[in-house]
Every structure is written in structure tokens, then in C-alpha cells.
Amino acid sequence: MKIIVDAMGGDNAPLAPVEGALRAAQELGVEILLTGRTEEILGCLEQLGHKTIPKGVEIAHASQVIEMSDNPARAFKDKPDSSMTVGLKLLKEGRGDAFVSAGSTGALLSAATLVIKRIRGIRRAALAPVVPNATGSMVLIDCGATAECTPEYLLQFAYMGAYYAQRFLGIPQPRVGLLNIGAEPGKGMELQKQAFDLLTQAHEAGRIHFIGNIEGREAISQGEADVLVTDGFTGNIFLKTVEGAAALFNHALKDMLLGSAKNKMAALMLKNSIGEFKKRFDSSEIGGTALLGISQPVIKAHGSSNAYAFYNAVRQAQKVAQGDIAGDIAANVEHMKLAVGRKEA
């Protein structure tokens, strides 16, 4: 299997993506195709102790880089020789099995939609990060790809999230919940009410395991759902709030444990347990977010990803490609569309 990695995307490029991809090639048994400025990539390899290109690693030269300041909707057209655009074109041509980038989310979404294309019948692609909760983890879909949604979009997100949870998290029958301001069926705005009806119908048809509306608190503290469905605007706020709360808790825990000699001794005794606790809330352990609904595997790594996060993003890309989640979605897309002429919000 070959994973294409955008070597120029992200705050720590090109060293972090090169180092992470190199480790993946060595430990995961995958081949790596790095896209970007050849001289800079070679410089990183030399910095990591490699005077020649290692076995299992290739470089595809790309002279341009999409910056965060570039217009997301036009960046891939304005910079046709960017590391992101070149990587996606190579994926489309069959030169790799999945693509990983820590570049601009908006540019990646636009480029993937227009270069790789959505799965036929899928209305919008969705970002589906894995978020920790009380029972382990859950898939949040969407977290920012589509801010304004229709009920049909949310129905499709539910299906795609369920297939992803099955293949990536290994959950045979994922519990699908709709993020809302209350658990009662009549809660929410018209979008949530209509989406609730569509998800209920899908549940009654035996196609997904819909468990109803869920408040954000219960989704995290009680782990009631394996897939949490929402529009991209709300999902992005939810995700960043969870990340902020986790960071605050970690800082508070550190301050407490280092606050006195007695607490430092306790921290030393609990070092392994504390490490495992922090690891559970570390986004670099997952590595990236799958862009579901695109016809080939595309993984969005966090913009601040370090080498370890890139390694895990490549590992995730490998697993997504092996799981053929796009194939599951394509095979069931007819169940994910509204009947012609049906009114929606």
C-alpha cells in the first residue's frame, strides 16, 4: 500500500511530515510518496540521517505551497503545482491508495471535491474526527466541512459515520445520536426535527441504529453514542470546546500535581497512569480526520501536527484505505437519498 503525504502542509512542514512519514514507512510496511519541494524534502531526510532517499520512499516534486492566507476555494486552481494539488492528482491517477495533508482545511475540501470527486449521490463531504468520551471514543460528523446543512445531509452523515465507526473503531452496530439541545423528539430547530424523522425511518428500516437526540454533555460524560451527527457549524464549536476543556483540565492537573513536594511525590507514583490519561486526550494519537464522502481516502491532519501525529495520520490513512469505507458508502448510497420531490429544510 502506498500513502501520499503532503510534505509542505502544516505549521511544522516539511520536517514533521517527512519524519512522520519516514517512520510510517519503516514501521507500518507502507510505501510513502512525498509531494513538495524536492530540495527541502531531501534536506529534511539528510537532517534525519539519510543521505539518500530511503527504500519505500519516493518524492514527487511540487514547486508551490498553499498557504493558510490563500483563498480556500481557489487555492488549488491558483496554485496547480502545489504539494496538495499534486498529491490529490496522483491519488486520482492511482499512484497511491490514500492522501494525507495538514494544509488548509478549506483548500483540501475544495480540491478533494473537485479533483477526486464526491461519491456519486453524496451531497456533501464531511469531516469525521474521533473524539474521546466516557466509554472510549465516538465519531463526530460533521465538524466543519459543511456549515449549513439540510436534513438529507445529516441523514447521509449518519450513514457515513456509522460505516466509519464499524471499520475504523471496530463497532459492529454503532449507536447513532443526533446532537441537540434536549433528548425529546420535538427538540431543536426545524433542521433537527426533520433530521430526527429521517433517522428514525432509517432505524425502523434496519439500516442504522439510531438512538435519538443527545445533548453534548451526555455524549461526552456518559458515552451514549458511537456516532454523533450534527451540522458542521455546531460540530466545529462542539469539537473545539471539547479540545479546550481537555487542555484546561490538563493544565489544572499539572498545576495541582506540581503544587507541593507531597503532590510531586504522588505524581511520581502515578506517572504511568497520568501518562495514559493524557494520551487518551491527545489528538496526535489519532493523527487526523477522515474526509468522508470523497471517492478515495483523504485524511486531514491537524495544522500543528508534529512528526508523531503525521505517523498516526499515515496509520489512519492505511486503515481507512484497507477498510474500503468509500466502498461501503457507494454500495448503500441509494438508501441515503430522499425521494424525489420530498421537501426539506
Backbone hydrogen bonds in HBPLUS format (Angstrom, degrees):
<---DONOR---> <-ACCEPTOR-->    atom                        ^
c    i                          cat <-CA-CA->   ^        H-A-AA   ^      H-
h    n   atom  resd res      DA  || num        DHA   H-A  angle D-A-AA Bond
n    s   type  num  typ     dist DA aas  dist angle  dist       angle   num
A0031-GLU N   A0001-MET O   2.80 MM  30  6.06 173.3  1.80 160.1 162.2     1
A0097-ASP N   A0002-LYS O   2.68 MM  95  5.52 178.7  1.68 161.3 161.6     2
A0003-ILE N   A0031-GLU O   2.86 MM  28  6.25 161.3  1.89 159.9 157.1     3
A0033-LEU N   A0003-ILE O   3.02 MM  30  6.22 158.8  2.07 145.4 145.8     4
A0004-ILE N   A0098-ALA O   2.87 MM  94  6.11 170.3  1.88 164.1 160.8     5
A0100-VAL N   A0004-ILE O   2.86 MM  96  6.28 149.9  1.95 157.7 167.8     6
A0005-VAL N   A0033-LEU O   2.88 MM  28  6.11 159.4  1.92 145.2 151.0     7
A0035-THR N   A0005-VAL O   2.99 MM  30  6.27 160.9  2.03 157.4 158.8     8
A0006-ASP N   A0100-VAL O   2.90 MM  94  6.17 169.2  1.91 171.5 175.1     9
A0007-ALA N   A0035-THR O   2.92 MM  28  5.57 149.3  2.01 146.3 156.2    10
A0013-ALA N   A0010-GLY O   3.45 MM   3  5.43 164.4  2.47 108.6 107.6    11
A0011-ASP N   A0303-GLY O   2.66 MM 292  5.76 171.4  1.67 164.0 165.5    12
A0016-ALA N   A0012-ASN O   3.03 MM   4  5.50 168.2  2.05 154.4 150.5    13
A0018-VAL N   A0014-PRO O   3.12 MM   4  6.13 159.0  2.17 152.1 158.7    14
A0019-GLU N   A0015-LEU O   2.83 MM   4  5.94 168.0  1.84 157.9 161.7    15
A0020-GLY N   A0016-ALA O   2.87 MM   4  5.95 168.4  1.88 156.5 160.2    16
A0021-ALA N   A0017-PRO O   2.92 MM   4  5.84 158.7  1.97 140.6 147.0    17
A0022-LEU N   A0018-VAL O   2.89 MM   4  5.96 153.6  1.96 145.6 153.3    18
A0023-ARG N   A0019-GLU O   3.05 MM   4  6.27 157.8  2.11 146.5 151.8    19
A0024-ALA N   A0020-GLY O   3.04 MM   4  6.28 153.1  2.12 142.0 149.6    20
A0025-ALA N   A0021-ALA O   2.92 MM   4  6.23 152.7  1.99 147.4 154.4    21
A0026-GLN N   A0022-LEU O   3.09 MM   4  6.36 148.1  2.20 143.7 152.1    22
A0027-GLU N   A0023-ARG O   2.86 MM   4  6.03 152.8  1.93 153.6 161.0    23
A0028-LEU N   A0024-ALA O   2.79 MM   4  5.17 157.4  1.84 140.0 146.2    24
A0032-ILE N   A0056-GLY O   2.79 MM  24  6.18 166.6  1.81 165.2 169.8    25
A0058-GLU N   A0032-ILE O   2.80 MM  26  6.19 148.7  1.90 150.7 161.4    26
A0034-LEU N   A0058-GLU O   2.86 MM  24  6.10 168.4  1.87 151.1 147.1    27
A0060-ALA N   A0034-LEU O   2.75 MM  26  6.05 166.0  1.76 163.4 165.8    28
A0036-GLY N   A0060-ALA O   3.19 MM  24  6.61 153.9  2.26 154.4 159.0    29
A0062-ALA N   A0036-GLY O   2.83 MM  26  4.46 146.7  1.94 111.4 115.5    30
A0040-GLU N   A0037-ARG O   3.10 MM   3  5.54 118.7  2.49 109.0 123.2    31
A0041-ILE N   A0037-ARG O   3.03 MM   4  6.29 159.5  2.07 158.0 164.6    32
A0042-LEU N   A0038-THR O   2.85 MM   4  6.06 164.6  1.88 158.3 162.5    33
A0043-GLY N   A0039-GLU O   2.94 MM   4  6.08 148.5  2.04 139.5 148.4    34
A0044-CYS N   A0040-GLU O   3.03 MM   4  6.33 147.7  2.14 142.2 150.1    35
A0045-LEU N   A0041-ILE O   2.97 MM   4  6.31 158.6  2.01 151.6 157.4    36
A0046-GLU N   A0042-LEU O   2.93 MM   4  6.18 156.6  1.98 148.6 154.8    37
A0047-GLN N   A0043-GLY O   2.94 MM   4  6.13 151.7  2.02 140.9 149.2    38
A0048-LEU N   A0044-CYS O   2.95 MM   4  6.24 133.7  2.17 141.2 153.9    39
A0048-LEU N   A0045-LEU O   3.11 MM   3  5.02 128.6  2.39  90.9 104.8    40
A0050-HIS N   A0045-LEU O   2.78 MM   5  5.15 157.9  1.83 142.6 141.0    41
A0049-GLY N   A0046-GLU O   2.95 MM   3  4.99 159.8  1.99 106.6 110.6    42
A0057-VAL N   A0054-PRO O   3.22 MM   3  5.71 146.7  2.34 137.7 135.4    43
A0064-GLN N   A0081-ASP O   3.01 MM  17  5.44 167.0  2.03 132.7 128.4    44
A0083-SER N   A0064-GLN O   3.08 MM  19  6.40 132.7  2.31 148.1 148.5    45
A0070-ASP N   A0067-GLU O   3.08 MM   3  5.38 158.5  2.12 108.6 115.4    46
A0074-ARG N   A0071-ASN O   3.08 MM   3  5.46 140.6  2.24 109.9 120.8    47
A0075-ALA N   A0071-ASN O   2.79 MM   4  5.47 131.7  2.02 161.6 175.7    48
A0077-LYS N   A0074-ARG O   2.99 MM   3  5.36 130.5  2.24 109.0 122.7    49
A0078-ASP N   A0074-ARG O   2.78 MM   4  5.93 163.9  1.81 165.0 170.6    50
A0079-LYS N   A0075-ALA O   2.84 MM   4  5.83 141.8  1.98 143.9 153.7    51
A0082-SER N   A0079-LYS O   3.10 MM   3  5.43 143.7  2.24 124.0 120.3    52
A0086-VAL N   A0082-SER O   2.90 MM   4  6.00 171.8  1.91 159.2 162.0    53
A0087-GLY N   A0083-SER O   3.12 MM   4  6.00 153.5  2.19 130.0 137.5    54
A0088-LEU N   A0084-MET O   3.02 MM   4  6.29 159.7  2.06 152.5 157.2    55
A0089-LYS N   A0085-THR O   2.97 MM   4  6.18 156.8  2.02 150.9 157.6    56
A0090-LEU N   A0086-VAL O   2.97 MM   4  6.20 152.7  2.05 148.5 155.9    57
A0091-LEU N   A0087-GLY O   3.01 MM   4  6.30 148.1  2.12 142.5 151.4    58
A0092-LYS N   A0088-LEU O   2.95 MM   4  6.22 159.6  1.99 147.8 152.9    59
A0093-GLU N   A0089-LYS O   2.96 MM   4  6.19 145.8  2.08 141.9 151.3    60
A0095-ARG N   A0090-LEU O   2.86 MM   5  5.19 157.2  1.91 165.0 158.0    61
A0094-GLY N   A0091-LEU O   3.05 MM   3  5.21 157.1  2.10 105.2 112.4    62
A0099-PHE N   A0297-PRO O   3.05 MM 198  6.44 149.6  2.14 141.6 150.6    63
A0299-ILE N   A0099-PHE O   2.81 MM 200  6.14 165.4  1.83 165.3 170.5    64
A0101-SER N   A0299-ILE O   3.12 MM 198  6.56 155.8  2.18 165.0 172.2    65
A0301-ALA N   A0101-SER O   2.79 MM 200  5.69 156.0  1.84 133.3 139.5    66
A0108-LEU N   A0104-SER O   2.92 MM   4  6.09 158.1  1.97 148.8 155.2    67
A0109-LEU N   A0105-THR O   2.90 MM   4  6.11 161.4  1.94 152.9 157.8    68
A0110-SER N   A0106-GLY O   2.99 MM   4  6.16 166.4  2.01 148.1 151.9    69
A0111-ALA N   A0107-ALA O   2.84 MM   4  5.91 167.5  1.85 150.8 155.0    70
A0112-ALA N   A0108-LEU O   2.83 MM   4  5.80 163.4  1.86 147.4 152.8    71
A0113-THR N   A0109-LEU O   3.02 MM   4  6.05 156.1  2.08 143.6 150.2    72
A0114-LEU N   A0110-SER O   3.06 MM   4  6.24 153.1  2.13 146.9 153.8    73
A0115-VAL N   A0111-ALA O   2.73 MM   4  5.63 152.8  1.80 152.1 159.6    74
A0116-ILE N   A0112-ALA O   2.98 MM   4  5.08 129.5  2.25 117.2 131.6    75
A0117-LYS N   A0112-ALA O   2.97 MM   5  6.31 140.4  2.13 149.3 160.1    76
A0295-SER N   A0117-LYS O   3.03 MM 178  6.15 172.9  2.03 161.8 159.7    77
A0119-ILE N   A0293-GLY O   2.78 MM 174  5.72 161.3  1.81 158.7 158.9    78
A0122-ILE N   A0119-ILE O   2.94 MM   3  5.58 167.0  1.96 144.5 147.4    79
A0126-ALA N   A0292-LEU O   2.88 MM 166  5.25 156.1  1.94 146.9 154.2    80
A0292-LEU N   A0126-ALA O   2.80 MM 166  5.25 139.3  1.97 174.2 162.6    81
A0128-ALA N   A0290-ALA O   3.05 MM 162  5.52 156.8  2.11 156.5 163.6    82
A0140-LEU N   A0129-PRO O   2.96 MM  11  5.59 171.2  1.97 170.0 172.6    83
A0131-VAL N   A0138-MET O   2.75 MM   7  5.33 162.0  1.78 162.5 165.1    84
A0138-MET N   A0131-VAL O   2.80 MM   7  5.33 148.8  1.89 146.4 156.7    85
A0133-ASN N   A0136-GLY O   3.25 MM   3  5.35 160.3  2.29 106.6 110.2    86
A0136-GLY N   A0133-ASN O   3.16 MM   3  5.35 162.4  2.19 110.2 115.7    87
A0134-ALA N   A0220-ILE O   2.90 MM  86  6.04 141.5  2.05 155.5 166.4    88
A0139-VAL N   A0226-ASP O   2.81 MM  87  6.15 164.5  1.83 145.3 145.4    89
A0228-LEU N   A0139-VAL O   2.74 MM  89  6.13 165.5  1.76 165.6 169.5    90
A0141-ILE N   A0228-LEU O   2.94 MM  87  6.18 170.8  1.95 165.8 165.1    91
A0230-THR N   A0141-ILE O   2.93 MM  89  6.11 149.6  2.03 126.6 130.9    92
A0232-GLY N   A0146-THR O   2.78 MM  86  4.83 139.9  1.94 158.5 145.1    93
A0153-TYR N   A0150-THR O   3.06 MM   3  5.23 120.2  2.43 101.1 115.5    94
A0154-LEU N   A0150-THR O   3.25 MM   4  6.66 159.7  2.29 154.3 158.7    95
A0155-LEU N   A0151-PRO O   2.95 MM   4  6.24 150.4  2.04 147.4 156.2    96
A0156-GLN N   A0152-GLU O   2.96 MM   4  6.23 160.7  2.00 151.8 156.1    97
A0157-PHE N   A0153-TYR O   2.81 MM   4  6.13 153.1  1.88 150.3 159.0    98
A0158-ALA N   A0154-LEU O   2.98 MM   4  6.17 151.9  2.06 143.2 149.8    99
A0159-TYR N   A0155-LEU O   3.21 MM   4  6.59 159.6  2.25 150.0 153.9   100
A0160-MET N   A0156-GLN O   2.94 MM   4  6.17 175.2  1.95 157.8 159.2   101
A0161-GLY N   A0157-PHE O   2.76 MM   4  5.84 161.8  1.80 151.3 156.9   102
A0162-ALA N   A0158-ALA O   2.97 MM   4  6.08 150.9  2.06 143.3 151.1   103
A0163-TYR N   A0159-TYR O   3.00 MM   4  6.34 160.2  2.04 156.4 160.8   104
A0164-TYR N   A0160-MET O   3.00 MM   4  6.19 155.3  2.06 146.3 153.6   105
A0165-ALA N   A0161-GLY O   2.89 MM   4  6.09 156.9  1.95 146.2 152.4   106
A0166-GLN N   A0162-ALA O   2.99 MM   4  6.21 151.6  2.07 145.3 153.0   107
A0167-ARG N   A0163-TYR O   3.04 MM   4  6.25 165.7  2.06 149.4 152.3   108
A0168-PHE N   A0164-TYR O   2.69 MM   4  5.56 163.8  1.72 154.3 160.2   109
A0169-LEU N   A0165-ALA O   3.08 MM   4  4.90 134.3  2.29 110.1 123.6   110
A0171-ILE N   A0165-ALA O   3.28 MM   6  5.96 177.5  2.28 132.5 133.2   111
A0226-ASP N   A0175-ARG O   2.81 MM  51  5.03 154.9  1.87 134.8 143.4   112
A0227-VAL N   A0175-ARG O   2.96 MM  52  6.18 144.7  2.08 162.4 157.4   113
A0176-VAL N   A0209-HIS O   2.80 MM  33  5.85 173.7  1.80 154.5 155.2   114
A0211-ILE N   A0176-VAL O   2.86 MM  35  5.87 167.1  1.87 155.6 157.8   115
A0177-GLY N   A0227-VAL O   2.82 MM  50  6.12 171.9  1.83 172.8 173.7   116
A0229-VAL N   A0177-GLY O   2.87 MM  52  6.15 170.7  1.88 163.4 165.8   117
A0178-LEU N   A0212-GLY O   3.01 MM  34  6.10 161.2  2.05 137.6 143.1   118
A0214-ILE N   A0178-LEU O   2.85 MM  36  5.77 152.8  1.92 145.4 143.6   119
A0179-LEU N   A0229-VAL O   2.98 MM  50  5.92 163.3  2.01 154.0 159.4   120
A0180-ASN N   A0214-ILE O   2.91 MM  34  5.69 154.6  1.98 143.3 145.1   121
A0187-LYS N   A0184-GLU O   3.16 MM   3  5.65 167.3  2.17 124.0 125.3   122
A0193-LYS N   A0189-MET O   3.03 MM   4  6.31 161.1  2.06 157.2 163.4   123
A0194-GLN N   A0190-GLU O   2.95 MM   4  6.07 167.4  1.96 154.0 156.3   124
A0195-ALA N   A0191-LEU O   2.94 MM   4  6.03 157.7  1.99 146.7 153.9   125
A0196-PHE N   A0192-GLN O   2.82 MM   4  5.89 151.6  1.90 142.6 150.3   126
A0197-ASP N   A0193-LYS O   3.23 MM   4  6.54 153.9  2.30 141.5 146.9   127
A0198-LEU N   A0194-GLN O   3.08 MM   4  6.42 159.6  2.12 149.6 154.8   128
A0199-LEU N   A0195-ALA O   2.89 MM   4  6.09 162.8  1.92 156.6 161.1   129
A0200-THR N   A0196-PHE O   2.90 MM   4  6.04 149.3  2.00 145.1 154.0   130
A0201-GLN N   A0197-ASP O   3.01 MM   4  6.27 156.1  2.06 146.7 152.5   131
A0202-ALA N   A0198-LEU O   3.03 MM   4  6.32 154.6  2.10 144.9 151.8   132
A0203-HIS N   A0199-LEU O   2.93 MM   4  6.14 147.4  2.04 141.1 150.0   133
A0204-GLU N   A0200-THR O   2.88 MM   4  6.16 161.0  1.92 152.2 157.1   134
A0205-ALA N   A0201-GLN O   3.00 MM   4  6.19 137.0  2.19 140.4 151.6   135
A0207-ARG N   A0202-ALA O   3.03 MM   5  5.56 160.0  2.07 169.9 163.4   136
A0206-GLY N   A0203-HIS O   2.88 MM   3  5.09 155.4  1.94 106.7 114.6   137
A0219-ALA N   A0215-GLU O   3.06 MM   4  6.30 154.9  2.12 154.2 162.2   138
A0220-ILE N   A0216-GLY O   3.26 MM   4  6.48 146.5  2.38 144.4 150.8   139
A0221-SER N   A0217-ARG O   2.79 MM   4  5.89 162.2  1.82 166.0 164.6   140
A0222-GLN N   A0218-GLU O   3.01 MM   4  4.99 148.9  2.11 121.5 129.6   141
A0235-GLY N   A0231-ASP O   2.87 MM   4  5.93 161.5  1.90 156.2 162.4   142
A0236-ASN N   A0232-GLY O   2.96 MM   4  5.85 148.7  2.06 134.9 141.6   143
A0237-ILE N   A0233-PHE O   3.27 MM   4  6.56 160.3  2.31 146.2 150.8   144
A0238-PHE N   A0234-THR O   2.88 MM   4  6.11 160.8  1.92 151.8 157.9   145
A0239-LEU N   A0235-GLY O   2.88 MM   4  6.03 165.9  1.90 148.4 151.8   146
A0240-LYS N   A0236-ASN O   3.01 MM   4  6.15 168.6  2.03 149.5 152.7   147
A0241-THR N   A0237-ILE O   2.94 MM   4  6.01 147.1  2.05 144.9 154.1   148
A0242-VAL N   A0238-PHE O   2.99 MM   4  6.25 157.2  2.04 150.5 156.4   149
A0243-GLU N   A0239-LEU O   2.91 MM   4  6.20 159.6  1.95 150.2 156.2   150
A0244-GLY N   A0240-LYS O   2.89 MM   4  5.98 154.8  1.95 138.7 145.8   151
A0245-ALA N   A0241-THR O   2.87 MM   4  6.05 158.0  1.92 148.5 154.4   152
A0246-ALA N   A0242-VAL O   2.95 MM   4  6.14 158.4  2.00 148.8 154.5   153
A0247-ALA N   A0243-GLU O   2.99 MM   4  6.21 155.6  2.05 145.3 151.9   154
A0248-LEU N   A0244-GLY O   2.92 MM   4  6.13 158.7  1.96 148.8 154.7   155
A0249-PHE N   A0245-ALA O   2.91 MM   4  6.11 159.1  1.95 148.0 153.7   156
A0250-ASN N   A0246-ALA O   2.97 MM   4  6.17 156.3  2.03 145.4 151.8   157
A0251-HIS N   A0247-ALA O   2.99 MM   4  6.24 158.2  2.04 148.7 154.2   158
A0252-ALA N   A0248-LEU O   2.92 MM   4  6.14 161.4  1.96 151.2 156.5   159
A0253-LEU N   A0249-PHE O   2.84 MM   4  6.01 155.0  1.90 148.1 155.3   160
A0254-LYS N   A0250-ASN O   2.94 MM   4  6.13 157.8  1.99 145.4 151.4   161
A0255-ASP N   A0251-HIS O   2.92 MM   4  6.16 163.7  1.94 151.5 155.8   162
A0256-MET N   A0252-ALA O   2.98 MM   4  6.14 154.6  2.04 143.9 150.8   163
A0257-LEU N   A0253-LEU O   2.94 MM   4  6.14 165.2  1.96 152.9 156.4   164
A0258-LEU N   A0254-LYS O   3.02 MM   4  6.09 142.1  2.16 147.8 156.9   165
A0259-GLY N   A0256-MET O   3.27 MM   3  5.12 163.9  2.30 102.8 106.2   166
A0264-LYS N   A0260-SER O   2.92 MM   4  6.17 149.6  2.01 147.5 156.5   167
A0265-MET N   A0261-ALA O   3.08 MM   4  6.35 150.0  2.17 144.6 151.5   168
A0266-ALA N   A0262-LYS O   3.12 MM   4  6.46 152.9  2.20 142.7 150.2   169
A0267-ALA N   A0263-ASN O   2.80 MM   4  6.09 152.0  1.88 146.7 154.9   170
A0268-LEU N   A0264-LYS O   2.98 MM   4  6.21 149.4  2.07 142.7 150.3   171
A0269-MET N   A0265-MET O   3.13 MM   4  6.43 152.3  2.21 143.1 149.9   172
A0270-LEU N   A0266-ALA O   2.99 MM   4  6.23 139.7  2.16 142.0 153.6   173
A0271-LYS N   A0268-LEU O   3.38 MM   3  5.00 165.8  2.40 100.4 101.7   174
A0274-ILE N   A0270-LEU O   2.81 MM   4  5.95 163.0  1.84 167.2 173.1   175
A0275-GLY N   A0271-LYS O   2.94 MM   4  6.10 154.8  2.00 146.2 153.4   176
A0276-GLU N   A0272-ASN O   3.01 MM   4  6.30 155.3  2.07 147.7 153.4   177
A0277-PHE N   A0273-SER O   2.97 MM   4  6.17 151.1  2.05 143.3 151.6   178
A0278-LYS N   A0274-ILE O   2.94 MM   4  6.20 164.3  1.97 155.2 157.9   179
A0279-LYS N   A0275-GLY O   2.96 MM   4  6.06 152.0  2.04 142.8 151.3   180
A0280-ARG N   A0276-GLU O   3.16 MM   4  6.33 143.5  2.30 140.0 147.6   181
A0281-PHE N   A0278-LYS O   3.13 MM   3  5.46 137.5  2.32 103.7 114.5   182
A0282-ASP N   A0279-LYS O   3.21 MM   3  5.03 165.7  2.23 103.2 106.9   183
A0285-GLU N   A0282-ASP O   3.06 MM   3  5.77 163.2  2.09 119.4 124.6   184
A0286-ILE N   A0283-SER O   3.18 MM   3  5.68 143.0  2.32 110.6 118.8   185
A0287-GLY N   A0283-SER O   3.15 MM   4  6.43 172.5  2.16 153.1 155.4   186
A0289-THR N   A0300-LYS O   2.77 MM  11  5.03 154.0  1.84 130.1 138.0   187
A0300-LYS N   A0289-THR O   2.80 MM  11  5.03 173.6  1.81 150.1 148.4   188
A0291-LEU N   A0298-VAL O   2.98 MM   7  5.61 161.2  2.02 172.2 167.3   189
A0305-SER N   A0302-HIS O   2.99 MM   3  5.20 157.7  2.04 121.6 121.0   190
A0310-PHE N   A0306-ASN O   3.06 MM   4  6.40 155.2  2.13 152.7 159.8   191
A0311-TYR N   A0307-ALA O   2.93 MM   4  6.21 153.8  2.00 147.4 154.9   192
A0312-ASN N   A0308-TYR O   3.06 MM   4  6.35 157.9  2.11 146.0 151.1   193
A0313-ALA N   A0309-ALA O   2.81 MM   4  6.07 140.4  1.97 141.4 153.7   194
A0314-VAL N   A0310-PHE O   2.92 MM   4  6.19 154.7  1.98 151.5 156.5   195
A0315-ARG N   A0311-TYR O   3.00 MM   4  6.30 152.6  2.07 141.7 150.1   196
A0316-GLN N   A0312-ASN O   2.82 MM   4  6.01 151.2  1.90 141.9 149.5   197
A0317-ALA N   A0313-ALA O   2.87 MM   4  6.11 157.0  1.92 143.8 150.3   198
A0318-GLN N   A0314-VAL O   2.92 MM   4  6.15 154.7  1.98 148.4 154.7   199
A0319-LYS N   A0315-ARG O   3.08 MM   4  6.34 156.1  2.14 143.7 149.7   200
A0320-VAL N   A0316-GLN O   2.85 MM   4  6.11 160.0  1.89 157.2 162.8   201
A0321-ALA N   A0317-ALA O   2.96 MM   4  6.08 161.2  1.99 147.6 152.8   202
A0322-GLN N   A0318-GLN O   2.94 MM   4  6.11 158.9  1.99 146.4 152.6   203
A0323-GLY N   A0319-LYS O   2.89 MM   4  5.99 147.2  2.00 142.5 151.5   204
A0324-ASP N   A0321-ALA O   3.31 MM   3  5.33 149.3  2.41  98.7 107.3   205
A0327-GLY N   A0324-ASP O   3.06 MM   3  5.16 124.7  2.38  96.1 110.1   206
A0328-ASP N   A0324-ASP O   3.19 MM   4  6.65 148.8  2.29 144.9 153.0   207
A0329-ILE N   A0325-ILE O   3.01 MM   4  6.35 161.8  2.04 155.0 159.1   208
A0330-ALA N   A0326-ALA O   2.94 MM   4  6.11 166.6  1.96 148.9 152.7   209
A0331-ALA N   A0327-GLY O   2.97 MM   4  6.05 153.4  2.04 145.6 152.5   210
A0332-ASN N   A0329-ILE O   3.15 MM   3  5.36 141.1  2.31 102.3 113.1   211
A0335-HIS N   A0332-ASN O   3.05 MM   3  5.74 146.4  2.16 118.8 127.0   212
A0336-MET N   A0333-VAL O   2.94 MM   3  5.00 150.8  2.02 104.5 114.1   213
A0342-ARG N   A0339-ALA O   3.07 MM   3  5.70 158.4  2.11 142.1 141.6   214
